[in-house]
Amino acid sequence: MENVTIEKMEVKRFYALLIRTIVGVLLMAMAIWGVFCLDNDIPSRFMGKWFVFFNILNMIIVWRTSSILETIKKSRKLAGALDSEIYSVYNYKALSTGFYAAIISGMFLSFFGGLFNFSIRVGCLLVVAISFFSVEIRRLILYKP
C-alpha cells in the first residue's frame, strides 16, 4: 500500500481524535456546569437544550471516529502500519497519564475544595473530566502525525 494512503489515514485518525477530544471536553464542561447550577440554585434556562445538542454532536463524532478506526482494522495493510506495537504503547502511556491526573486532581480537590463552593458531585465530575482531558491530550501529543 502506498505511503500516501497510510499517511492520509493517519491524519484522518488524528483529526477524528482531536474533534472527539474537543466535543468530549465541551460535553463534560456542560455536565459540570449543569450540576453546579443545580447544587447552587442558579437558574439555567438553556442548559437542557445545549446538553442535548452536545450529546448529539458527541454521538456523531464518536460514530465518525469509530468508522475511521474500523476502516483501519478491516484493511490488513493499514492495520499493520497503523495498529502496530507503538500505538498500543502510546495508549498505555495515555491511560497512565489519566490515572495519575485523577490521583493528583483528587488530592487538590480534597485540599482546596473547601475554598470553592463545590459539592461532592461536582468534585467527582471534575476528577473525571481532568483525567479524560489529560488522557485525550496525551494521546493527541503521542499520535501526532
Sequence and secondary structure as in RCSB ss.txt:
>XXXX:A:sequence
MENVTIEKMEVKRFYALLIRTIVGVLLMAMAIWGVFCLDNDIPSRFMGKWFVFFNILNMIIVWRTSSILETIKKS
RKLAGALDSEIYSVYNYKALSTGFYAAIISGMFLSFFGGLFNFSIRVGCLLVVAISFFSVEIRRLILYKP
>XXXX:A:secstr
  HHHHHHHHHHHHHHHHHHHHHHHHHHHHHHHHHHHHHTT   TTHHHHHHHHHHHHHHHHHHHHHHHHHHHHS
HHHHHHHSSHHHHHHHHHHHHHHHHHHHHHHHHHHHHTTTTT  HHHHHHHHHHHHHHHHHHHHHHHH  
